[in-house]
Amino acid sequence: MSFKPCYNVFCTYCTIYILMILFFLFFIILSIIISPSNIKFHITDVSLTKFNLTSDNILYYNFKVNITIRNPNNNVIVYYRKINAIAWYKDNDFGYVSLTPFDQGHKNTTFLNPIVFEGNSVIKLKRQQLDEYNDETSLGIYNDLAVDLNLRIRFKFGRIKSSRFDPPIVQCRHLRVPLISNGKDLADSTHPFNGTKCKTYYFFAHDSGDRF
């Protein structure tokens, strides 16, 4: 009885299996080698000159933020094709700004100065949130302000250019912002705004979640 056909089939499956393992290892190593470093976002300064909530739930606001975007990569160019900034207060969005698209070269820091949220919007705070708003108004410092960046980008790695995609939303949360009136902080000067690092998941991964 000959076992040669069985042996050939076994060798074929072994070869395919080994090739799959080698391809998988090659893919992992290649991803590690070419994987770009994350883009870094920071809020460096803020200005809040109006933040009045009326009894009929209309918020009048003038809120400005300065954001820096750092591309630390040596060989990656980022093309920002959509930049929408959304302002929040205690889980309520109240302001929306669409910014001008731009390109960011490698080892580059871009300054978005300032992003201006100004106008009025209807927000409905819960009972506890309203009590917190009243306490913060008396102190002249507002907690739980936030800014999100909803982006659409392309990037170029060497000669390879990606298609357009939406990276995960950049979240600049839990901002503690003093109110300014007539050029002066109403809050105690010992509590100025401190720069805030924004939260980003891996920037060069497509976000499959819901978008604003």
Rosetta blueprint (number, residue, H / E / L):
1 M L
2 S L
3 F L
4 K H
5 P H
6 C H
7 Y H
8 N H
9 V H
10 F H
11 C H
12 T H
13 Y H
14 C H
15 T H
16 I H
17 Y H
18 I H
19 L H
20 M H
21 I H
22 L H
23 F H
24 F H
25 L H
26 F H
27 F H
28 I H
29 I H
30 L H
31 S H
32 I H
33 I H
34 I H
35 S L
36 P L
37 S L
38 N L
39 I L
40 K E
41 F E
42 H E
43 I E
44 T E
45 D E
46 V E
47 S E
48 L E
49 T E
50 K E
51 F E
52 N E
53 L E
54 T L
55 S L
56 D L
57 N L
58 I E
59 L E
60 Y E
61 Y E
62 N E
63 F E
64 K E
65 V E
66 N E
67 I E
68 T E
69 I E
70 R E
71 N E
72 P L
73 N L
74 N L
75 N L
76 V E
77 I E
78 V E
79 Y E
80 Y E
81 R E
82 K E
83 I E
84 N E
85 A E
86 I E
87 A E
88 W E
89 Y E
90 K L
91 D L
92 N E
93 D E
94 F E
95 G E
96 Y E
97 V E
98 S E
99 L E
100 T L
101 P L
102 F E
103 D E
104 Q E
105 G L
106 H L
107 K L
108 N E
109 T E
110 T E
111 F E
112 L E
113 N E
114 P E
115 I E
116 V E
117 F E
118 E E
119 G E
120 N E
121 S E
122 V E
123 I L
124 K L
125 L L
126 K L
127 R H
128 Q H
129 Q H
130 L H
131 D H
132 E H
133 Y H
134 N H
135 D H
136 E H
137 T H
138 S H
139 L H
140 G L
141 I E
142 Y E
143 N E
144 D E
145 L E
146 A E
147 V E
148 D E
149 L E
150 N E
151 L E
152 R E
153 I E
154 R E
155 F E
156 K E
157 F E
158 G L
159 R L
160 I E
161 K E
162 S L
163 S L
164 R L
165 F E
166 D L
167 P L
168 P L
169 I L
170 V E
171 Q E
172 C E
173 R E
174 H E
175 L E
176 R E
177 V E
178 P E
179 L E
180 I E
181 S E
182 N L
183 G L
184 K E
185 D E
186 L L
187 A L
188 D L
189 S L
190 T L
191 H L
192 P L
193 F L
194 N L
195 G L
196 T E
197 K E
198 C L
199 K E
200 T L
201 Y L
202 Y L
203 F L
204 F L
205 A L
206 H L
207 D L
208 S L
209 G L
210 D L
211 R L
212 F L
